[in-house]
């Protein structure tokens, strides 16, 4: 049965407008993006098939062009549309961090850093540079490594902090394994960075480790 023939209170678009996007399943959200299904399948049925084929929403959104376009019901037009949507989401998060509002919780920065770092297949170490009111001055990816780790140099972090005239930093790196638990090496580099930055009167507020759908704050665990 086509979605247009469903009761209005069960249609994804109508439910989104009435109850908000959080009320919808991954398949229902994807169905709104797809708009139409294929022969014998509604958009929701097609969405469920695609989520099963790719192993979930995140893997579908991160699929390369060839894999995406080879799937039934998709193609170059949908791929281009999806890339535009993802880029708009990235820019929206960036603007929220650069409007001059102070960061007041780990959750605010974690949301942005997850979107930026979690899909890399290798480790990336990044820094949010903040002023004395904890407003974002800049975001930079400073070091990249293999899946086994990245070499982090406190001297370079200090150099960039001074260049931005930053009063505080939030550092972050991803775990390509998807597990956001800090390693002993993560704790050691956090301590080195905290102590080195203190010498130039810059505070290290947090070190966020980005996993697959999860983010660990070393500050919240009392490790800074």
N, C-alpha and C positions, 0 to 999 in steps of 0.2 A: 504494500500500500504506500502510495506517495505521501510525503510529509504534509502536503496541503490538504490531504483527506483526514489527517489526524484531528482529534479534538484540539481546539486552540490552546488549552492549558497544558498540552503535552508537546507542543511544537517547540523546538529549541529556541528559535528566535523570539517567540512570544514569551517563553519562560525567562530568557535573558532580560528582556525589557521589564518584565514584571517582578522578577526576583533577584536580578543581578547575575553577572557572569560566574560568581563563585558557586551558584546553585547547579551549574551544568557539569556533566561528566566530560572527560577528555573527548570522547566520541561525539558528544553533542556540540562541543565547541568547534571541533574539526568539521562537523557537518555544516555549520554556519559558514565556515571558510569555503568549503567545497561548493555549497549552494545547491548542486544537483547531484544525483546518484548516477548509476549506470542501468542498463536494461535489467529489469527485475529486481533492482536494489535501490532502496532509498538512500539519501545522502548519509543518514545515520548508519545504515547497514554497510555502506562503502567505507565510512570512517572507521568502523569497528574492524573491517577486513584490513585496512591500511595499518592501524595500530598493531594488529597481530603480525602483519607482514614485517614491519620495521622493529617490533619489539617495544613499542611505547611511543608516547608523544615526543619526548625529547629526541629520540633517535630519528624519528620522522623529520623533525624540524632541522636536524643537523645533517641529514642525508645529502650526499653530493648530487650534482645535477643529473648524472646518468642514472643512478639508482632511483632517484625521485621520479624522473620522467618515464622510466620503464614500468612504473606501477600503474595498474588499471585506474582510470578516472583522473589521472594527473597529466602532466605534460609541461611544455616550456612556459606557457602562459601562467599556469598555476605556480610553477617554480619561481618565475619572476615576481609574481604577486606575493608569494611567501617571503622572498628575500627583502622586498620592500617593507612588509609588515615587521619582520625581525629587526631591520635597521631602524625603523621608526621607534620600536620599543627600546632599542639601545640608546637612541638619541633622547628619548623621553626621560630615561633614567639618568642620563648625563646631565640634562638640563635641571633636573630636580636637585642634583648635587652641586650645581654651579650657580644657583640663583641667589646665593648669599645667605641661605639659611644654615644655621649651625647644626652639626650632627650631634644628636643627643643620645643615641643608642647604637649598639653594635648592629642591630637589625637594619637600620637605615643604610649603612655602608655595606653590610653583607648582601643585601638584595642587589645592589649595583655590581659588586665584585663577583658575585656568583654568575650574573649574566655575562660579565666580561671574560671570566677565566675558566669556567667549568668545562668548556668543550675542547680545550686544547689537549692534544694527545701527548704533550710533553709539559714539564713543569715551567711555569712562568711566575716570576716574582715581581709584584707590582706595588706601587706606593701611592696613597692619597696624601697630598701635602695640604696642611691646614694652617690657618692663621690662629691668632691667640684666642679668637672666639669659636674656634673649631669649624670655621667655614672653609669650604673646599677652595684651594688655590689652583690645584692641578692634579692630574692623574697621569702616572707614567708606568709603563712596563720596563723595568730596568734590566732584568736578567732572564735568560731562557736557558733551559737545560734539556737533558734527555728525560726519559720516563723515570729514571732512577734518582734524579735530583738536579738542582741548579746551584751553581756557585754564587753565593751572595757576598758582596764586598762592602763592608760598612763604610769604607772611605768614599765610595761612589755614592752611597745613599746620603752621606753627610754633604758631599759636594752639591748634589741636586737640592737638598733641603736648604742649603745656604743660597743657592741660585734663586729659589722661589721665596726666600725670606720667610720660610715656614717656621711656625712656633711649635707645631706638633705633627706627628705622622701616624697614619694607620697603614701598616704593611700587610701584604697578603700574598699567598701563593696557592696554587691548585695542586691537588693530588690526582693525577690521571687514573689511579686505581679506583677512584670514586669514594674512597674511605677518608673521612675528614679528621681522623684521629691524629694528634700531633706525635711526631717521632721524637726520639732523644735529640737528634740533630736539629729539629725544628725548635725545640726548647733552648738549645745551646745558641743558635744564631739569634734568637730573640733576646737572650741575655746580652750577647755581644753588641747587638744593635742598640739596645736600651742604654748600656753603659757608654758606648761610643757617642751616641747622640747627646747624652747628658753633659758631656764635656763641652759641647757648643750650645748648651742651654736649649735643646730641642727635646720635647717629650715624645716618647713612644707610647701612644694610647692603647694600641691593640695590634695583635697579629692574628689575622683571620685565615683559616685554612679552608679552602673550598673543595668540597667533594661532589659527589653526584647527588644533587638535590639536598645537600646538607652543608652546613658551614659551622666550623668550630672557632670560638673566640677564646684565645689564650688569656685575655684579660678577665673574662667571666669565670675562667677556671682558676684564677689567682696565680697565673704563671708569669705575670709581668709585674 
